[in-house]
Amino acid sequence: MFPLRALWLVWALLGVAGSCPEPCACVDKYAHQFADCAYKELREVPEGLPANVTTLSLSANKITVLRRGAFADVTQVTSLWLAHNEVRTVEPGALAVLSQLKNLDLSHNFISSF
């Protein structure tokens, strides 16, 4: 019985990891999906994030532009953390699809107009 339970646990963990792009870590907790992509040297918003992500951490990367369409597949995001990047440009409409957004942190970037 134990080997079967261990096999199920490995399968479940691989299933969760498979739905999250490298090098991010995604965790489903309290009916909220958290995607942690902080401190990964990312230059852009990663593709392939789970559609049900509600909190997305992209802090401390090297993102310079928030492109229109970058968040098209994660429209349920309520908290978006982008602090300590190199964002200079937010393209028109880049955040428009985030109709559920309640918390946005763009501090410590290079944005001169928004």
C-alpha positions in Angstrom: 0.0 0.0 0.0 2.8 2.5 0.8 4.5 2.2 -2.6 1.2 2.9 -4.3 0.7 6.0 -2.1 4.2 7.2 -2.8 3.7 6.7 -6.5 0.5 8.7 -6.3 2.3 11.5 -4.4 5.0 11.7 -7.1 2.4 11.8 -9.8 0.5 14.6 -8.1 3.7 16.6 -7.6 4.8 16.2 -11.2 1.3 17.2 -12.4 1.5 20.4 -10.4 5.0 21.1 -11.6 4.1 20.3 -15.2 1.5 23.1 -15.2 4.0 25.8 -14.2 6.6 27.1 -16.6 10.3 26.9 -15.8 11.8 28.3 -13.6 8.6 29.3 -11.7 7.0 27.5 -8.8 3.2 27.2 -8.6 1.3 26.3 -5.5 -2.4 25.9 -5.0 -3.3 27.0 -1.5 -6.7 27.8 0.0 -8.4 27.8 -3.5 -5.8 30.4 -4.7 -3.1 29.6 -7.2 0.2 31.3 -6.4 2.9 31.5 -9.1 6.4 32.5 -7.7 8.6 33.6 -10.5 10.7 36.0 -8.4 14.5 36.1 -8.5 14.8 34.1 -11.7 16.6 36.5 -14.0 13.5 36.7 -16.3 13.6 39.3 -19.1 9.8 39.0 -19.8 6.6 37.6 -18.3 6.8 33.8 -18.8 4.3 32.0 -21.0 2.5 28.9 -19.9 1.3 30.1 -16.4 -1.8 28.3 -15.1 -4.9 30.1 -16.1 -6.2 30.1 -12.5 -3.2 32.0 -11.0 -4.5 34.7 -8.6 -1.1 35.9 -7.2 1.8 36.3 -9.5 5.2 37.3 -8.2 7.7 38.5 -10.8 9.7 40.6 -8.4 13.5 41.0 -8.6 13.9 40.0 -12.3 15.2 41.9 -15.3 11.9 42.6 -17.0 12.1 45.9 -19.0 8.8 46.0 -20.9 5.3 44.9 -19.9 3.9 43.9 -23.3 0.3 44.0 -24.4 -0.9 40.4 -24.3 1.7 39.3 -21.6 -1.1 38.6 -19.2 -3.8 37.4 -21.6 -3.7 33.8 -20.2 -3.8 34.8 -16.5 -6.9 37.0 -16.3 -7.8 35.9 -12.7 -4.7 37.6 -11.2 -5.7 39.7 -8.2 -2.2 40.5 -6.9 0.8 41.3 -9.3 4.2 41.9 -7.8 6.7 43.5 -10.2 9.0 45.3 -7.8 12.7 45.5 -8.4 12.8 44.9 -12.1 14.0 47.2 -14.9 10.5 48.1 -16.3 10.7 51.3 -18.4 7.7 50.7 -20.6 4.1 49.5 -20.0 2.6 49.1 -23.4 -1.0 50.4 -23.8 -3.4 47.7 -22.7 -0.8 45.5 -21.1 -2.7 45.3 -17.8 -6.2 45.8 -19.3 -7.1 42.1 -19.2 -6.5 42.0 -15.4 -10.0 43.0 -14.5 -9.7 41.3 -11.1 -6.5 43.1 -10.2 -6.5 44.6 -6.7 -2.8 44.8 -5.7 -0.1 46.0 -8.1 3.5 46.6 -7.0 5.7 48.4 -9.6 8.0 50.0 -7.1 11.8 50.2 -7.8 11.5 50.2 -11.6 12.4 52.9 -14.2 8.9 53.9 -15.3 8.8 57.7 -16.0 5.1 57.8 -17.2 2.3 55.4 -16.9 
